[in-house]
Amino acid sequence: QVELVESGGGLVQPGGSLKLSCAASGSISSFYAMRWYRQAPGNERELVATITRRGSTNYADSVKGRFSISRDNAKNTLYLQMNSLKPEDTAVYYCNAAPSLMQNYWGQGTQVTVSS
């Protein structure tokens, strides 16, 4: 069992930045992949960014060039640096850990609101 705790959400003005963190209860160094998802009211949960065990990254087209995913294996923590935020980025952001192809764990989510 892996517990994930997100933090760093909040209210930010358009054009601003936030950095989300996801602390895992154990070592993440061997995890197949870790991901950030988001879900806005009335919408389905969507994949925002992925980072693999080897450090390869992938992003949704809507956040490319603005968001950056990273992981610190020594701290068992996943990050999402979000820059140039837009109102349409408003959502609950969820951390996902996949220790293997057959396993998935979720955090409780952190609210990000982009508004003036």
Secondary structure, DSSP 8 states (H G I E B T S, - for coil): ---EEEE--EEE-TT--EEEEEEESS--TT-SEEEEEEE-TTS--EEEEEEETT--EEE-TTTTTTEEEEEETTTTEEEEEE-S--GGG-EEEEEEEESSTT--EE---EEEEE--
